[in-house]
Amino acid sequence: MPRAEIRNCSVDRTLFILSDAWSFLILREMYLGARRFDQFQQVLGLPRSTLSARLKRLTEGGVIVPQQYLVTPPRFEYRLTEKGHDLYLVMLSMLRFGDDWLSRGEAPPLELVHATCGHRCRPLSVCSACHKPIRAVAVSFRDGEGAGTSPAPDLPQRRRSADEDQYGRGRPSSVSRTLQIIGDRWTFLVLREAFFGVKRFDVLQDRLGIAPNILADRLGRLVCQDILRRRKYQGQPERFEYVLTAMGRALYLPMIEMLRWGDRWVSEKPPLILTHRDCGNDFHALMVCDHCRLPLRSRDMRYRLNYTPPGRSARAPAALLPSIAHD
């Protein structure tokens, strides 16, 4: 049977490389300085086979590259490529969402310091044309040169794990809190369609080529997490549509960061063009320091922990300065 045709989308192509929440968390650890298999496993606590599979996928996607550091027995450590460094901005957008919406009134686990200006930093997504903050309701879109459809990637359709707390074990993190909500490809794609204005079950199923039980599972979770709200549009028989809440609309910023990354690194031609209605220009997301308004890069960030890692001193590593491996 031929695979379903789905719309070309740089977000989907990005998610094909990242695959699931574990890939995001491996990258988070790399931005915090981890390089070796045992370091990832110690913090994340995932099975060795799962970790191996995610490292292989990130390597094949050109995000990381293995470098041998021991000959006998052979041992490798993993370094970020330029593509991997650029994903740091996706991570920052997820961190900002977690800080804003999932902190439970507590101080964020991690505070960023922008070394360029020396100030504590809250990442801010702005329009690349006018440098004003981006709001989902102030963005329109149209097809780009890469628009069209392609066969859906051959990936398993399965229910999400009921143990979402597993993503937060080992290291408190606003990123892991965000991933407890959106930590799989199907959830991201349901949200993508919501930002396109799609609200109804049958249209979502048709556009995504998703099994009905998997779609029902994702929609139910998003409603329970206050990302979507069910709204009745028909009485007999009862029919409901799904609309974004204020919290759901805030996830637009991680979405367009993934779109920007996919346009730059994966799509030959952008499938979608965004227009910022506040200034009238086409744009891409630009992540800047909220103090000095200069663009953020992984090499320029420092951090402070607001917790003491188990079994370690309270003094945090000095910087987020992973070394670069060029493609």
C-alpha positions as CSV (number, residue, x, y, z in Angstrom):
1,M,0.0,0.0,0.0
2,P,1.4,3.4,-0.9
3,R,2.2,5.8,2.0
4,A,-0.1,8.7,2.6
5,E,0.9,12.1,1.0
6,I,1.4,14.8,3.6
7,R,2.2,18.5,3.1
8,N,5.9,19.4,2.8
9,C,7.0,21.0,6.1
10,S,10.3,22.0,7.5
11,V,9.0,21.3,11.0
12,D,8.2,17.7,10.1
13,R,11.7,17.3,8.5
14,T,13.3,18.6,11.6
15,L,11.3,16.2,13.8
16,F,12.3,13.3,11.5
17,I,15.9,13.9,12.6
18,L,15.1,14.6,16.3
19,S,12.5,11.8,16.5
20,D,11.4,12.1,20.1
21,A,12.0,13.7,23.5
22,W,15.1,11.7,24.2
23,S,16.9,13.2,21.2
24,F,16.1,16.7,22.6
25,L,17.4,15.7,26.0
26,I,20.7,14.3,24.6
27,L,21.2,17.6,22.9
28,R,20.5,19.4,26.1
29,E,23.2,17.5,27.9
30,M,25.6,18.2,25.0
31,Y,24.9,22.0,25.4
32,L,25.7,21.5,29.1
33,G,29.1,19.8,28.2
34,A,28.4,16.1,28.1
35,R,30.3,14.2,25.4
36,R,30.4,10.5,26.2
37,F,27.9,7.7,26.2
38,D,28.1,7.0,30.0
39,Q,27.6,10.7,30.8
40,F,24.3,10.8,28.8
41,Q,23.2,7.5,30.4
42,Q,24.1,8.6,33.9
43,V,21.9,11.8,33.7
44,L,19.1,10.6,31.5
45,G,18.8,7.0,32.8
46,L,17.5,5.6,29.5
47,P,18.3,2.1,28.2
48,R,21.6,1.7,26.4
49,S,19.8,0.5,23.3
50,T,17.6,3.5,23.2
51,L,20.6,5.9,23.7
52,S,22.6,4.1,21.0
53,A,19.6,4.5,18.5
54,R,19.2,8.2,19.2
55,L,22.9,8.9,18.9
56,K,22.9,7.1,15.6
57,R,20.0,9.1,14.3
58,L,21.5,12.4,15.3
59,T,24.8,11.4,13.7
60,E,23.0,10.4,10.4
61,G,21.2,13.7,10.5
62,G,24.4,15.6,10.6
63,V,23.7,17.1,14.1
64,I,26.5,15.4,15.9
65,V,29.7,13.6,14.9
66,P,31.5,10.8,16.8
67,Q,35.2,11.2,17.5
68,Q,37.4,8.3,18.7
69,Y,39.3,9.0,21.9
70,L,40.4,5.5,22.8
71,V,41.7,2.8,20.5
72,T,41.6,-0.3,22.6
73,P,38.8,-0.9,23.3
74,P,37.4,1.6,20.8
75,R,35.6,4.5,22.6
76,F,33.9,7.5,21.0
77,E,32.7,10.9,22.2
78,Y,30.2,13.1,20.4
79,R,30.7,16.6,19.2
80,L,28.1,19.1,17.9
81,T,28.3,20.1,14.2
82,E,27.2,23.6,13.1
83,K,23.8,22.1,12.5
84,G,23.8,20.9,16.1
85,H,24.8,24.3,17.4
86,D,22.0,25.9,15.5
87,L,19.5,23.6,17.2
88,Y,20.4,25.4,20.5
89,L,17.9,28.1,19.5
90,V,15.1,25.5,19.4
91,M,16.2,24.4,22.9
92,L,16.1,28.0,24.2
93,S,12.6,28.5,22.9
94,M,11.4,25.4,24.7
95,L,13.2,26.5,27.8
96,R,11.5,29.9,27.7
97,F,8.1,28.2,27.3
98,G,8.8,26.0,30.3
99,D,9.9,29.0,32.4
100,D,6.8,31.0,31.5
101,W,4.1,28.4,31.7
102,L,5.3,25.4,33.7
103,S,7.4,26.8,36.6
104,R,4.6,26.2,39.1
105,G,5.5,29.5,40.7
106,E,9.1,28.4,41.4
107,A,12.4,29.9,40.2
108,P,13.5,28.3,36.9
109,P,16.0,25.4,37.4
110,L,18.5,27.1,35.1
111,E,19.3,30.8,34.6
112,L,21.1,31.9,31.5
113,V,23.7,34.6,31.4
114,H,24.6,36.2,28.1
115,A,28.4,36.6,28.2
116,T,28.3,39.2,25.4
117,C,26.5,41.8,27.6
118,G,27.1,40.1,31.0
119,H,23.4,40.2,32.0
120,R,21.0,37.5,33.0
121,C,19.1,36.6,29.9
122,R,15.6,35.5,29.0
123,P,15.6,34.4,25.3
124,L,13.3,36.5,23.2
125,S,12.0,35.5,19.7
126,V,11.7,38.5,17.4
127,C,11.0,39.2,13.8
128,S,14.1,39.2,11.7
129,A,12.8,42.2,9.7
130,C,11.6,44.6,12.4
131,H,13.1,43.0,15.6
132,K,9.8,43.3,17.4
133,P,8.6,40.3,19.5
134,I,6.6,37.7,17.6
135,R,3.0,36.9,18.5
136,A,1.2,33.9,16.8
137,V,-1.9,36.1,16.1
138,A,0.3,38.6,14.2
139,V,1.7,36.1,11.7
140,S,0.2,35.1,8.4
141,F,1.7,32.5,5.9
142,R,1.7,31.5,2.3
143,D,3.2,28.7,0.3
144,G,6.8,28.9,-0.6
145,E,8.8,27.4,-3.5
146,G,9.1,24.1,-1.6
147,A,5.3,23.7,-1.0
148,G,3.5,20.6,-2.1
149,T,3.2,17.1,-0.8
150,S,5.5,14.1,-0.3
151,P,5.0,10.5,1.0
152,A,4.8,10.4,4.8
153,P,8.0,9.2,6.5
154,D,7.9,5.5,7.4
155,L,7.7,5.9,11.2
156,P,5.8,3.9,13.8
157,Q,2.5,5.2,15.1
158,R,2.2,4.5,18.8
159,R,0.7,5.8,21.9
160,R,2.9,8.0,24.0
161,S,4.4,6.6,27.2
162,A,2.2,7.1,30.3
163,D,5.4,7.8,32.3
164,E,6.0,11.3,31.1
165,D,7.9,12.1,34.3
166,Q,10.8,10.1,33.0
167,Y,11.9,13.1,31.0
168,G,12.5,15.1,34.1
169,R,14.5,12.5,36.1
170,G,18.1,13.3,36.9
171,R,18.1,17.0,36.1
172,P,15.3,19.5,36.8
173,S,14.8,21.4,33.5
174,S,12.2,23.7,31.9
175,V,13.1,21.9,28.6
176,S,12.1,18.5,30.1
177,R,8.9,20.0,31.5
178,T,8.0,21.3,28.0
179,L,8.9,17.9,26.5
180,Q,6.4,16.3,28.9
181,I,3.7,18.1,26.8
182,I,5.1,18.1,23.3
183,G,7.8,15.4,23.3
184,D,6.9,13.5,20.2
185,R,6.5,14.1,16.5
186,W,2.7,13.5,16.3
187,T,2.0,16.1,19.0
188,F,4.1,18.7,17.2
189,L,2.3,18.0,14.0
190,V,-1.2,18.2,15.5
191,L,-0.1,21.6,16.9
192,R,1.3,22.6,13.5
193,E,-2.1,22.0,12.0
194,A,-3.8,24.0,14.8
195,F,-1.6,27.0,13.9
196,F,-2.7,26.5,10.3
197,G,-6.3,26.9,11.5
198,V,-7.3,23.2,11.4
199,K,-9.7,22.4,14.2
200,R,-11.6,19.3,13.4
201,F,-10.8,15.6,13.9
202,D,-11.5,14.3,10.4
203,V,-9.5,17.1,8.7
204,L,-6.5,16.5,11.1
205,Q,-6.6,12.8,10.3
206,D,-6.7,13.5,6.6
207,R,-3.9,16.0,6.6
208,L,-1.5,14.1,8.8
209,G,-2.2,10.5,7.7
210,I,-2.5,9.5,11.3
211,A,-4.4,6.5,12.8
212,P,-7.6,7.7,14.5
213,N,-6.7,6.2,17.9
214,I,-3.3,7.9,17.9
215,L,-4.9,11.2,17.0
216,A,-7.5,10.8,19.7
217,D,-4.7,10.1,22.2
218,R,-2.8,13.2,21.3
219,L,-5.8,15.5,21.3
220,G,-6.9,14.2,24.6
221,R,-3.6,14.8,26.2
222,L,-3.4,18.4,24.7
223,V,-6.8,19.1,26.1
224,C,-5.9,17.8,29.6
225,Q,-2.7,19.9,29.5
226,D,-4.6,23.1,28.6
227,I,-2.9,23.4,25.2
228,L,-6.2,22.8,23.3
229,R,-9.8,23.5,24.3
230,R,-12.7,21.4,23.0
231,R,-15.6,23.4,21.6
232,K,-18.9,21.9,20.4
233,Y,-19.9,22.9,16.9
234,Q,-22.7,20.4,16.3
235,G,-25.4,19.0,18.6
236,Q,-26.9,15.9,16.9
237,P,-24.7,13.9,16.8
238,E,-22.3,15.8,19.0
239,R,-19.2,17.0,17.2
240,F,-16.3,19.0,18.7
241,E,-13.5,21.0,17.3
242,Y,-10.1,21.8,19.0
243,V,-8.9,25.4,19.4
244,L,-5.6,26.7,20.9
245,T,-5.6,28.2,24.4
246,A,-3.3,31.1,25.4
247,M,-0.8,28.5,26.6
248,G,-1.1,26.6,23.3
249,R,-0.5,29.8,21.3
250,A,2.7,30.3,23.3
251,L,4.1,27.1,21.7
252,Y,4.2,28.9,18.4
253,L,7.7,30.1,19.2
254,P,9.3,26.6,19.5
255,M,7.4,25.7,16.3
256,I,8.8,28.5,14.2
257,E,12.3,28.0,15.5
258,M,12.0,24.4,14.2
259,L,10.7,25.8,11.0
260,R,13.7,28.2,10.7
261,W,16.1,25.4,11.4
262,G,14.5,23.0,8.9
263,D,14.4,25.7,6.2
264,R,18.1,26.3,6.7
265,W,19.5,22.8,7.0
266,V,17.0,20.3,5.6
267,S,14.6,21.8,3.0
268,E,16.2,22.8,-0.3
269,K,13.4,25.4,-0.8
270,P,11.2,26.7,2.0
271,P,7.7,25.1,1.9
272,L,6.2,28.0,3.9
273,I,6.8,31.8,4.0
274,L,5.8,33.7,7.1
275,T,4.8,37.3,7.1
276,H,4.8,39.5,10.2
277,R,1.7,41.6,10.0
278,D,3.0,44.1,12.5
279,C,5.6,45.3,10.0
280,G,4.3,43.8,6.8
281,N,7.6,41.9,6.0
282,D,8.4,38.3,5.4
283,F,10.6,37.0,8.2
284,H,12.1,34.2,10.1
285,A,12.4,33.8,13.9
286,L,15.5,35.5,15.4
287,M,16.4,34.6,19.0
288,V,17.9,37.5,20.9
289,C,19.0,38.5,24.4
290,D,16.1,40.4,26.1
291,H,18.7,42.9,27.6
292,C,21.0,43.8,24.7
293,R,18.9,42.5,21.8
294,L,21.9,40.8,20.2
295,P,21.4,37.4,18.6
296,L,22.1,34.5,20.9
297,R,24.6,31.7,20.1
298,S,25.5,28.7,22.1
299,R,29.1,29.8,22.4
300,D,28.1,33.0,24.1
301,M,26.0,31.6,27.0
302,R,26.8,30.9,30.6
303,Y,24.4,29.5,33.2
304,R,23.6,29.2,36.8
305,L,21.8,26.3,38.5
306,N,19.1,27.0,41.0
307,Y,19.5,23.5,42.5
308,T,22.3,21.3,43.7
309,P,22.8,18.2,41.5
310,P,22.6,15.0,43.5
311,G,26.1,14.0,44.7
312,R,27.7,17.1,43.3
313,S,28.8,20.5,44.7
314,A,26.5,23.5,44.3
315,R,29.0,25.2,41.9
316,A,27.8,24.8,38.3
317,P,30.0,24.4,35.3
318,A,31.1,27.8,34.0
319,A,29.7,27.9,30.5
320,L,27.7,26.4,27.8
321,L,30.6,26.2,25.4
322,P,30.5,22.9,23.4
323,S,33.3,22.6,20.9
324,I,32.5,22.6,17.2
325,A,33.0,19.8,14.6
326,H,32.5,21.1,11.1
327,D,30.6,19.0,8.5
